[in-house]
Amino acid sequence: MQLSCLQENLNRGLAVVGRATATRTTLPITSHILVSVDQSRLKLAATNLEIAISCWIGAQIEEEGAIAIPAGLLTDFVNSLPNDKIDISVAPGTPTMELKCARFEARISGQKADEFPPIPQIGEGITTKVDPRLLRTAINQVIFAAATDDSRPVLTGSYAQFRGDKLTLVAADGFRLAVQNLPLVTPVDQEVGIIIPARSLRELDRLLRDQEEPVVLTINPQRSQILFRLKDVEIVSQLIQGTFPNYGQLIPQSYTTRAMVDVPEFLRATRSASVFARDGSGIVRLVITPGEESSPGKITITARAEEVGDNEGKIEAMIEGKEAKIAFNSKYLMDLFGVLDDKKVALETTNPSSPGVFRPAGDGEWVQVIMPMFVQW
């Protein structure tokens, strides 16, 4: 293999695929990056057997070839080089890569390309397209609610339901639920529901920042893998097998109190309360008080820690229904309000022991449900 490319492009490509390398593994080859030539471009690929990322960058190719190189060593060395042309060569039959850039050169020992795990190829299946900005927003407003422990594997991912021209993303961890709907650019001809690992969606979100063209999604016929095709980048993720809970049954359909709150004000009050809630089991209490006649109501947000102190904050809100009390985990409130783009959000409650439901002010495409904490009032 013999080629040359710009240090800036190679550095960017290594950063893209490097997140898919395995750090703690019984298979050392998965801590490597596969460097090869594909269709007159330099291809970088990495996999930890759960997710695989491939990236193509422009290069001047003189001789084709492939080699697997330790990811950390290659990335750190390329990152230290000046922004200049890098000449890369691998002598036939040898597992050593030579790099030359300006006055710097190095030789890195790797492994033969055929020892690298094959990157899954998904050519057939259910294919659709989605707007990258809408997809990124949906991921951010859902994925924080996914479970972080593996006691129930299906909850460590996001349920993705494709139906007609709509995609619904759902995440839940047993204490909260997040649902987001977004349109598909290309409708699907059959309904399908899959569970995508949260880590895969976080990596996708990271790579969507510079994406302008629609993202192509392909689910293989076995419903075991999904491919996300971006400009010059492909991500293949294993899917989580199992049955996701019927999330529709977890969303209350009625309420006795509805409060319309300003998102920045509510977040500020919750952040202040969380300082005291840290030493008080994370509990934040909300007392919703309707206003008289045409005057707005208020929400009193308090937190108390026995040996530290307490605090109280009040914000105005348009309130329908009767007075209500409910307590939440401060972290769940801050996670939710920290990712919202809406300026106004409605909080719907029934009683202190029923879930709180958060919806956008208009006819938005999302809904969030948080289980209450049981406290002495």
N, C-alpha and C positions, 0 to 999 in steps of 0.2 A: 504494500500500500504506500502510495506517495501522493501528497496533496498539500495545498497551502490555503489558509483562511485567515481572517482578521481575528486578532486577540479578543476584540470586543464581542464579536459574534460567537466565538467559541465559549467565552466566559459566560455569556447569557444562556447559551444552550446547555452548558453543564449545570447552571443554577436551576434550569427548568426540570431536567431529568433527575438531578441529584436527590430530590425529595423522595423519590421512589426507591432509593437504594435501602437495603436492610442494614441496620446498625448492630443488632444483636441477633445472630442467626447461627444455626448449625450447618448452613450451606454457604461457605465463604464466597463462592462465586457471585452471590446476590449482593455483595458489597462492592461489586465492580460495575463499570459502565461499558456497554458494548459500543465500540467505535467502528463504524463501517461506512462503505460507500453505497449509496442507493440512488439510482436515477440521476447520476451526475451531481449529487449533493452529498454532503457529509451528514450521516445519520448517527445520532446519539440515542441510546436506549438504556433504561434501567428498570428493574423489577424486584419487588420483595415477595413475589408470588401471589400477592393479594391485589396489587395495583401495578400496572406497567405504563411508563411514560416514554414516548418516542418524540424526538425533535429533529427537524431537518434544518440545516443552515447552508448558506451558499459557500462554495469552495471551488478552487481550481484543482480539478482532479487530473492526475497524471497516470496513476496506476491504482486499480481497485484492490480491495483487501478488507480484512476485519480483524479486530483484536479486542479482548476484554482487559480493561485497565482499572486498578483500584481507584474508586471514586474520590475518596478524600485526598489522596496524593495528587491525582491529576488536577482536581479542581483548585486546590491550594496553590499549586505551581503556576497554572495558567492565570490565576487571579493576581499573582505577584508580577507578572510580566508587563512590559510597557505596551501601550496601545499601538501595536505594529503588526506586521504580517508574521504568521507562525507557519513554519514548514514542518510537516509531520511525515514520518516515514517508518515503515515496518518492513524489515528484510524478510523475504519469503522463507517460511519454515521456522522463523524465530519468534518467541513470545515477548519481544522487546520493542518498545516504541521510542523513537528518537524525536525530540522536539527542538527546534531552533527558532529563536526570536531575537532580533537585534544582536546583542553581544551575549545572549544567554542561550544555554543549551542543556538538555537533560536526557537521560535514558531511564525509562521506567519499565520494570519487568511486570508483565501481565500474564494472561492465560489465553489459550487458543479460543477462538470465537465459537467453535462447535461445542465447547464445554458450558457456554452460557445458556441459561434456560430459554426456550423458545418464547418469543413474544406472541401472545394470542392474536390471531387474525380473524376478524369478524367481517365477512363479506355479505352474508345473508341475514335475514331476520326482519324485525319490525323497525323501520327507519322513519325518522321525522326530523324537523328542524325547529329551533327555538331561538328567540331573540336573546343575545348574550346579556344585555343590561337587565332585562326582566328576569332571566334565570339567576343572575347574580343577586338581585334583590331578594328573590324567593329563597335562595339558599341561606342568605344572611338572616332572614326573618323566620327561619324554621330550624336550622341545624343546631342552634344553641340548646334546643329542648331535647335533643337526643341523649340517651343514657350513656354514661361513661364507664360503667362497670359491665362485665360480661355475664352477669347472672341470668339475664334474658337477652340473648344475642340479637333477636329481632328488633329490640328497642335501641340498639347501638347504631342503627342506620335510619334512613329516611324512606318512608313508603312513597313510592312514585306511581301514581295511577294515570295512565294515558287513556283518554276516552274522547273520540272524535277530534275536535280541535282544541282540547283543553288538557293541561297537565296539572295535577294536584300533588303537591309535596306535603308530607305529614311527618312530624316527629313527636315523640312522647317518651317520658322517662318514668311514668307512674305518678308524678307529682304535677306535671304540666303537659299541655298539648298545644302544638302549633300547626296550623293548616294554612296553606297558601295556594291560590289558584292562579295560573297564568296561561295565556293563549299559546297555541302551537302555530308556527308558520306553515307547517305542512301537516294536515290532519292524518291520523292513523286510521287504518281500515278495520282494526279490531281492538277491542278493549284489552288492556293488559295492566297488571299490577306487580311491581317488583320492589325489593328493598335494597337500596344503595347504601353501602357503608358510609358513615359520617366522614371518615377521613378522606375518602375518595372525593366527596363533594367539597370538602375544604380545599383540597388540592386543585380541584376544578375552579373554584372561586378565585383562587390565587392567580390562575392563568387566564381568567376571563377579563382581567383589568384592561388589557390592550386589544381585546377582541372586538371587532366591529361587524364582521359578517356573521350571519346566523350559524349557530353551533349545530352540527349534524349528530344526532343520537341514533345508535343502532343497537338493538337488543337481539342477541343470538337466539336461534330457534329453541334451544334448550332452556332459555330463561336463566342461564347461569352466569352470563357476562354482559356488560354494556360497554359500548365504545362511544367516546366523545371525540369528535373530530373538529379541531380548531385550525386556524391558519398556521401551518408548519408544525403543529403539535397534535399528537393523538394520545388519549388516555384510555386504557382498557382496565376495567375494574371487575373483580369477582363480585357476584351478588350474594346477599345473605338469604339463605333458604329458611323458610318457615312461614307462619301465618301472622300477619300484623293484626293487632286488635282492631275491632270495629270502631273506628274513631268517631263515627257519626253519633253513636249512642252516648259518647262522653260529653257532648256539647249540649248544655241545657237550652231548651227551646223557649223558655219563658222566664220572666223576672218580675220582681216586685219593686225594685229600685234601679234607676238608670241614671248615671252621672256622666256628663260630658266634660272631660278635663283637657287642659292644655298640656301637651306632652313635655315641653321643656320645664314648665313649672312643676309638674308632678315628679319628673325625674330629679329635679333639684331638691325637692322636699324629701323624696325617698333617699337620696344620697346623704342628706343631713341626718335622717333618722338611722341610716345604716351604721353610722359611726357608733351609736349607742347599741344598736341591735346586735353588733358583733359579740358583745358580752351578755346578750340576753337571748340566746338561742336563735338569733337572726329574726326575731319577731318584730314586725311592723304592724301597728293597729291603725285601721281606718274607720273613722266615724263620719258617715255621710248624712248631712243635715240639709233638708230642703229649705229654700228661702220662702219668705212670706210674700204672697201676691206675685208681683212681677219681678221682685228682686232675686238675684242669683243666690244659690245655696252655697255651701262650703263643704270641704272635706278636711277634717282634722287628722293629721298624720303624726303618730307618736311612737316612740320606742323607749324602753326602760331596761336598765341593767341594775340589779339590786345594789351592787357595791360601787358602781361608777356614776350613775346619775340617770337623767332622762331628758328628753327633748320633745318639743311640740312644734309642728308647722301647720299653717292653714293656707289653703288655696281655694279660689272661687271655682264654682262649677255649676253648670245648668243641670238641675236635678228633677227627674220625674219620679213620682211614687213617694213612698214613706221613708222615714229615717231608717238607716241601716248601719250595722257594724260588721266588720270582717277583718281578719288578720291574715297577713301573707308573710312568706319568707322574703326578706329584703333582697336577697340575691336574685330571686326569680323576677321580682319587679324591675330591678335594675337591668337584668339581662334583656327583658322584654322591651322596656322603654328606651334602652340604649341602641336598639337596631331599627326603631320606627322612623319612617320618613314623614308620616302624617303629623299635622300640627294639632289635630284634635282626635281624641280617642274616647269611646264610650265604655264605661265599666258597668256591667249588669250583674246584680246580685239578687239572691232570694232570701237567704238567712245566713247566719255566721258559720254554719256547718256545710253549706252548699258551695260548689265551685264558683269562682269569679270569672266572668266572661268578658274579654276585651275585644272590641270591634272598632273599625275605622269609622270616622264621622259620616262619610258618605256610603255609597254602595261598594265598599272596597272588596278586595278579593282575598282577605285573610281573616282569621279568627284565632284568638289565643285563649286558652283555658288554664287557670291556675287553681290548684287545690288549696283550701284555706288551712290555717293552723289553728288548733283548738286552744283557746286561752280563757282565763278567768276575766270577765269584764267588770 
